[in-house]
Amino acid sequence: MIGVVAVVAYVVLAIVNIWTTAPIVDEPTHLAAGYSYWKTGDYRLNPEHPPLLKKLAALPLLAMHVTESPRLQKPWTDALTSPLGQWYYAHELFFGLREPFVDVPTTEALPRSAYLNDAESMFRRGRLVLLLFGVLACVVVFAWAREAWGWWGAALATVLVAFDPTFLGHGGLITTDVGVAALMAAAIYFFFRATRRFTWWDAAAFAAFFALAQVAKFSALTLVPMVLVHALWRWKDWRTSAIVIGLAAVVTLLTIWTTYGFRFQAADEPLRMRIVVDDWYATKALLAQYPEGPPESAIQDMRSRAPIGLFGRTLLFAYDKHLLPEAYLFGLASTVRSSLVRLSFLDGEFSNRGFPSYFLWTFLYKTTIPAIALFIIAIFTARRTRSPALPYLFVPIAIYLLVSMTSSLNIGHRHILPIYPLLCVLAGSLAKHRWALVGGALAALSALFVLPMSPMWGRHIAYMNEFAGGPRHGYTKLLDSNFDWGQDLQRLGQKKLDGPVNLIYFGSADPRYYGVPHVNLPFGHWAEPVADVSQMRLPGYVAISAGALEGLTATPRMRMYWQRKLEELGAKRVGEAGYSIFIYRVGVRTSLSNNPSNAASGS
C-alpha cells in the first residue's frame, strides 16, 4: 500500500511541476524534433539524442491543430549545416507570431491569440506522455526491491525514488534523462532475472528494455559493459548469458532501424559525418596543448592530420556500409565530439573540461540529506543480506559513475539519474535488519521536501539541500539544469511587474507568451534582438536569471558584467520568480556604458 501511495504521490507532484513550469531550455528542440519526425520522416533535427522519447512526446501533437508558419523553412534548411537551425525552428513552431504581430516590439504585451499555436497545451500534453517513464522507474524499483528484500524493502525503496527531487523535477519534462534511467533500470532488473533463473519471458523483457534504452539516449550504451561484466562473472553459465545477450543484440538492431523508420538517410542531403569525426579527433589531439579547449582555427588546421581512433573508425565503417541509420551514427559522433569541451560550473568556478569531482558534489548538493544517509548506510551494510541482486546493483552503479566522472560533460546532475533507481533498490535492503526503523524515518523525512507546505512545491528543478545552502543560495554552487533551466518564466509573468521589464533571461521560451513584456538585454534571450544597455527602462525592474548573473551565458572576460552593472545602478533585490530568476529595482538613471566590455573590464 505504501508503494502505491508513493507512486500516486509522484504522479500528482510531477503534474504540479508540469502545470507551473515554463518550457526549459531543451524542451522546444526535443518536442519540435519529435513532431518533425512524424510529419516528414526526416531526422535532421536534434540528432544528438535518439528519437524514441521525442517521438512519444510528440504523439499528442498529431491530434492537435498545429499551424506551420512559412518562416519555418529557413531554419529547417539551416539545420543541415548549423546547430542553431533546430533552435530557431523550434522557437518558430511553438512561439511563432501571426503576421499582424511579427514586428511588434518586445516592450509591448501580446495576447495569446497573437501566437500561431497553443504552445502551453502542446508542452503539457507531451510532458504527460513522458511522465509515464517516471512511473515505470517507480514500478521497477518496487518490483526489484520486493523480490530482493520483501514488502517493507519495496515500500522504502519506492518512497525514496518517488520523492527524489531531481526525479520529480525532471520526470515531467520533455527530456531524455528520466526516460533513459527508467529503461536502463528495467533492463538491468530483467537481466538479473533472466541470468539467475532463465525464462524466455525475462530474456525477452531484458531485450526489449535494453533496445528501447538505446533509442532513448546514447548514455544507455553503458549497459553494454554492465552486461558484459556480469556475463564474464558468470562464465560457467555462459550459454544462458550468450542466449540473453544475443537476443538483445538482434532486438536492438531491429529497434534502432524501426525507430528511424527503416531509413538510412537522415535528410535529403547527407549529414557532415566525416567532418564531425575529424573535428572530434582533432580536438582530442589538441587538448594537451589547449587544456581549456582548442580554438576553431587550430581544429581546422589539425583536422586533416589527426589520426582517427578505433571508435571513430568503427562509426565511419558503419556509416559507409549503412549498418545503422545515418542520424543515429551522426548523433553519436556529435555527442562524443561535443562532450570533449563543454562549459561547466561548480562552486563558483568555470571550466571547459569539467571537474573530476563534479558528480560527487551534485550528489551531495541535490540529494536530500536523509536519502544520502540511507544510501551510504545501505552501501556498507547490504552485503550482510547476501542477496544475489547485489552484484547487479553495485556493478552498474560503479560502471556508470566511472564513465560519468571521466567525462568532460559536466552540465547537470540529471546525467547520473540512472544510478538512482539502483541506489533506491539497494536502500531497500535496510528493511532486512535493524536499520529498518531508521530507514523508514529517514525516508519519511525525505518525503517532507515535496509536500505542499514545502518551499520546493512545484519547484523541484532548483532543489538544493542544506549542504549547498538550500535553494536560495544553491546558484553559487551549481547552475544550468541543476538550478536555472528557464523554468521560472511563467512565475515571473505572474508577478505583474509595472512596465516592460529589463530582462536577462536564460531559456528558450518566449517571455511575452508568459506575460513578460521586456527589454532584451545583453547575455539574455538568444531568440530576440539584443538591446543596448542604454535602452534600459529606468526607473524600473531588472529580472535576471541566476545563470546570467553568474556569467554562465557570457564570454570569460564578461562574466562579471551584470554583477558590476547592477552594483553601478544601485540595484536593490526585491524578490524572485521561483528560485532561478532574481528581481531587482533600479532607480534614477546613472552613467551607463554603451559598450558592455567597458563594465566587464572594470572601467
N, C-alpha and C positions, 0 to 999 in steps of 0.2 A: 504493500500500500504506500509506504514512504517513497519508494522509487517512482510509482505512478504519479504521486503528488508532485515530486520534483520535476518530472518531465512536463507535466501540465504547467507548473510554475515557470519553467524555462520558456515554453511557448508564449505564455502571457507576457512575460518580461521582455522577450525578444520583439513581440508585436508592439509593445510600448516604444521600444527603440525605433522600430520601423516607422511608426507614425510621427515621431518627434524629431527624427534625424534627417537633415538635408542630404542629398547625394554627396558621397565623399569623393575624393579625388579620382579614384579608379573606376567608379561605378558607371559613369556615362560611356566610357570606351568599351567596357565589358558588355553592357546591355546593347549598345549600338552594334557592336561586332556580332553578337548573337542574332540580332534582328537581321543584319545583312546576310548572314549565312543562310538563314531560312529563305529570305526573299530572292537572293541572287545565286546561291550556290558558290559564291566567291569567298575566298578565305584570306583576302589581303589585309583585313583589319585585325589588329591585336594578335599577331601570330605568336607573340611571346608567351601566350598561355594556350594550351589545347582547348578545343571548343565545347566540350561536354556541358560544363556548368553554365556557360554563356548562352548556349542554345536552349537549355532548360529554362533559364531565367526569362528568355525572350519569347517563350511559347505563348504566354498570355497576350503579348502584343499582336499576335497574328489574328486575334479575335477583336482587336480594337480598331477604331478608325485612326490611322496614322497618316498624317499629311507629309509628303516628302517634297521639300522645297527644291526648286531648280538650283538653289545655291549649294546643294549637297554635291553637285557634280565635280566642282573643282577640288575640294578636299578628298573626294573619293579617288580621283585621278592622282592627286599628290601623294596619297598613301602608299603608292607603289615605290616611291623613291624617297619619301621623307617621313620620319616617325611622327612628325607633327600632324600629318594629314588625318590620322584617325581621331586625334583630339578635336580638331575643328569640325570633322564630320559629325562626331557625337554631339558636340555643342549645338550645331545647327539642327540636328534631328530633334533634340529634346527642347531646346530653348530658342529655336528659330522664330523670328517675328513675322507677322503679316506685313504686307507691303506698306500700308499707311504708317507703320510704326518703326520701320527699319532705321530711319535717320533721326529718331527722337533721342536727344542726348541722355546720357545715363543719369543726369541730375534730376530727371523728371520721372515720376512714378508711372507705372504701367499697370493696367488691369490684366487679369489672367486671360481675358479674351483677346489680348494683343498677341498672344503666342499661338503658333500653329497647332501645337499638340498639348495634351494634358500630361505633362511630364510627371507630376506628382503621382497620378494613378499608374502610369507606366512603371515607375520605380517601385511603388508599393506592391504591385502585382508580381513583379519579378522577384522582389525580396521574399515574398511569402512562399514562392516555389523553393528557393534555396534554403529557407528556414527548415525544410524537411531534412536537410543533411545534419543540422544540429540535433534534431530529434533522433536521427539514425545513430549519431555518436552516443547519445544517452542510452539508447536501446542496446547497442553493442556493449557498452560499459556495464550495464545492468546484467546482461546475459553472461558475460565472461566472469564478472565478479561473483555472480550467484553460483556458477559452475565451480569456481575455484574456492570460494570462501563461504558460501551459503547465503541465505536471505539477508542477514544483517550486513554482511560484507557488501552485498549488492546495493543495499539501501545507502550505506555510507559512500560507496564509490559513485553512485548516481547523483547524490546530493552535491558532491564535490564538482563533478563535471557540469551539472545543470546550473550551478550558481557561480561558476568561474566567470569573473567579469569580462575577460577577453573573449571567451566563448560566447557570452551573451552579446557583447558589443558588436562582434563580427558575424554572429550567426544570422543576423537579419540584414546582411549586406550582399550586394551582387558582386562578390569577390570569390576567390578560389580557396581561401585558407581553411575555413571550417569544413567545406565540402571535401577537400583532399584529406584532411585529418580524419573525418568520419570514414571515408572509403579505405584509407590505409589501416585504420584500427580494425575495420571489418575483415580486411584481407588477412591481417596477422592472426586475428581470432580464429578464422576458419582454417588457416594453415596449421595452427596449433591443433585443432580438432582433427583435421584430415591426416596429419602425420602421427598423431598419438594413437588414434583408433580409426583407421581408414574406413570411410564410407564415400560412395560416389556423390552423395548429396553435399557433403562437406568439401570434397575436392572441386565440385562444380561451383559452389558458393565462393570458395577461395579464388578460383579462376576468374569468376565474374567480377568480384570486387577488385582484384589485382588489375584487371584490364580497365575497369572504369576509372580507377585511380590514375592510370597512365594517361587518360584523356581528360583528366581534371586539372592536373598541374604537373610540370616537369619534375618537381621535387619528389614525386612519387617514384621516380627511378631509384631512390634509395631503398625501395622494397627489394630490389634485386640483390644487393649484398646481404640484406637481412635474411632473405630466404636461403641464399647460398651458404651462409654461415651455419644456419640450422641444418641444412642438408649434409654438410660436412661433419657436423657434430653427431648426426645420426647416421653415419656412413654404413653401419651394419644393416640398416633398413633402407638401403639405397634404392631398392626397387619402388618402394612407396613414394619416396621423395621424387624419383625420376618421373613417375606417373603424374603426380600432382603438379610438378613444375612444367613438365611437357604439355599438359593440358592447359595450364595458364599461358604458356607461350603461344599456343595456337589461338586461343580465345583472344589474347591481347592483340595479336596481329590482325585478326578479323575485326575486332572492335575499333582499332585505330582507323582502318580503312572505311568501316561503316560510318564512324563519326564524321569523317571528312567526305562523306557521300561518294566513296569509291572514286575520288577524283585526285589524280596526281597533281595537276597544275593548280596552284592557289588562285591564280587570276589569268587574265588574257595574256599578260606579259610575264616573263619569268621574274622571280624574285632574285635579289642580289646575293645568292648563296655564297659564291666564291669570294666576293668582296667581304662579306661578314666573317668568313673563316680566316681570310688573310688578315683582316683587322684584329681578330681575336688573337692570333699568334704573333702578330707584330706588336701588339700591346703587351702581351705576356713577355716577349723578348726584351722589351724596353723598361720593364718595371724596376729592374736593378738600377738602371741609370736615372729613372724618374720615379722615385718611391711613391709620390702622390698622384701618379698618372702622367703618361707622356702627352705632349701637345700633338695636335692633329697633324702638323707638318712632319713631325718625326715618325708618326704612324704611317703616313703616306710614303715616306722615304724607305721605311723598313718593309713595307707590305710585300714587295716582290722578292725579298731576301730572307724573310723569317721562315725557318723550317716548320712544316705542319706536323703536329704530333699525331699519335695513334688515334685518339678520339676524333680529331678533326678529319683525318684521312678516312676513318670509318663513316663519318657522316657524309663526306663527299662521295664515297663509293656508293652508299645507299641512295644518295641523290642522283648520281649518274645512272644507276641501274633501276631507278624508280621502285626501290624496295619498300619505301614508305612515302606518304604524301609529302609534297613539296612544302606545304605550310607547316607541317609537323617538324621536318628537319630544319627548315629555316628558323622556325621559332626556337627550337632547342639551341641551335648555334647562336642565335641572337641573345638568348638568355645567358648563356655562358659568357659571351663577349661582354655584355653589359655588367655582369657581376664582378668583373675584374677591377673596375674602377667605379665606385659609386659613393656619393657623399653620405656620410653618417654622422650622427650627433650623439654624444654620450657625456653626461656630467659637465656640460658647458664647453666641451671640446669638439672640434670638427676633424674629420679625416676622410679622404677619398679611398682609403684602403681598409676601412673598418677598424674594429678593435677586437683583439683576441678574446677579451672577457665580455664582449657586448651582450651575448645571450645569458651569461651568468647574471649580469646586472638587470637585464629586462625581467628575468625570472624573479629576482629578489624585489624588484620595484613593482611589478604588475600582477603578482600573485598575492592573494590575500594571505596575511601572516598566519592565520590558523591553518590554511591549506599547506603553506610551506612547512610548518611544523609536522603535519601529518605525513607529507611526502618523505621528509627526512627520517622520521621515525620508522616508516614502512621500509625504506631502503635498507636500514640496518637491522630490522627485525623479521622481515618477511621470510628469510631463509629458514627460520625455525619451523615454518609450516611444511617445508619440504615438498611444496606443490610442484607438479610437472609444468605448471604455467610460468614459473619464474624465469626460465631462460627466454621464453617468448616475450617477456616484458622487458627484462634487463637488456638483452642484446639489441633490439630495435631502438630503445632509448639511447644506448651508448653510440650506436652507429649514426643515428640521426643527429645527435649532438656533435659528434666528431666532424661530420660533414658540414654542419652549420657553423661551427666555431672556426673552421679553417677557411671559410668563405669570406670574401670582402663585402658581400651583400648584407650589410647591417642596417636595414631600414625599418625593421619592425619586429616586435615580439611575436606578432602573428605568424612569423615564419617558423616558429618552433611549436606551433599548436599541435602538430601530430604527436608530440610526446605526451600531451596532457591526458587523453583518454587512457593511455597505458599507465601513467602515474596514478590516475584515479583508481584504476583496477588494482594496482599494487597497494594503494592505501586501504582498499577494502580488506586486505589481509589482517588489519588491526582488529577486526571483529573476531578473529580466531583466538585471541589471548587477552591478557589483562589490559591491553591498551584499548579495548572496545569502548569503555565509558569515556576515556579521554578523546578517542576519535570521534565519538558521537557529539561530545560537547564542542569540540573544535569545528566540526562540520556545521553545527548549528550556528556558531559564531560567524563562520564564513557566509552562511546564508543571509545573515543580517545586513550584509553590504548591498543587497539587491532588493530589499523590501521598500515599499513606498515612502516610508519615513527616512530612508537613507538619502544622503546627498548625491548618491550615484544614480538615483532613479531615472531611467531613460538616458543616462549619460555614461554608459559603461565603456565606451571607447577611450575616454580620458581617465579611466581608473588608475590611480597610483596609491600604493599603500603608505603606511607611516614611515617606512624606510626612505621613501622618496619625498617625504614632506606632504603627502596627500595630494589630491587633485588640484588644489590651488597653487601648489608650488612645483608640481611634477614637471612642468615645461622646462625647468632648469636642468632636469636630468635626462629626459627623453623627449623627442619630437616626432614629427611625421605621423605614421599610422599608430604610434604609441599614444599620442595625445591630441594632436591637431591635424585632422584629416579633412577639414572643411565641413565637419558635421554640424556645426552650430549656427549656420547661416539662417535657418528658419527661426531659431531663438532670437537672433539679432533683429529680424524683421518684426518679431512680436514686441520688441522694446518700444516701437513707435517713436523714435527719436526725432526731434524737430529738425526740419530742413534736410537737404542732402547731407549724407554722412561722408566725411573724409575716410575713405576705405582702403585698407591694405589687407586684402583677403587672400588666403591660401586655400584654393579649392577649385572645383570645376563647375559648380552650379552657377546659375545666373542670379546675381544679387537682387535685381528688380523683380524676378519671378517670386521671390520671397519677401517682397515689400521693402526693399532697401534701395531707394534712390541714392546716388552716391557720386563722388568724385574718385575715379580710379587712380590711385597714387602709385609712385614707383615701387616696384617689387610686390605689387598686388596682383589682381586678377589677370591671368595671362590672356584671356579671350577678348579683352577690350583694349582700346587705345589708352595709353598711359598719359595722364595729365601731369603737367609740371607742378612742382610743389608750390609755385607762386599762385596756383589756381585753387589752393585750399580755401574752404569756406571758414572764415574767421570773423567773429567767434563761432564756435560750433563744436561738433563731436568728431573724434577720431576713433574708428573701430579698427583694430589691428589684430591679425591672427598671431598666436603665440610663436609660430614658426617664423613669421616675418619679423617679429620683434627681436627674436634671437639671431636673425640674419640667415636663416635656412634658405630663403629664396634669393639671396643676394650673392654677388661675387665675393671672394675672400676679403678684398680690401674695403668692401662696402658693408660688411656685416654689422657694424655698429651704427649704421646710418640712422635708423629710426629711433634708436635709443637716444642718440645725441640730438636728433631733431625734436623729439618730444621734450627733452630737457630744455632745449633752446626756446621752445614755445611756452615753457612754464606749464606744461600739460598736467592736469590732475586726474588721476584714475578715479572714475566714479562708478564703475560697475563692470560686469562681464555678461557675455551671452554664452550660456553653458559654462564650460571651463576654458575653452580654447580661443575665444575672441574677447579681447580686453577693450574696454570703452574708456576714453579719456575726454575730458572737457578742456578745450583750448580757448583762450580769451582773446584779447586785443592783438591784432597783427603785429608781429615783431619783424626784425630783419630776416628775410627769407632768401636763401640761396637758390638761384635758378639751376645750379649745377649740383646734383647730388654728390659728386665726387669731392666737392669742397668740404661739405659737412663730414663726409666719411674720413677725410684726412685731418679733421680737427680744426679747419680754418673757419 
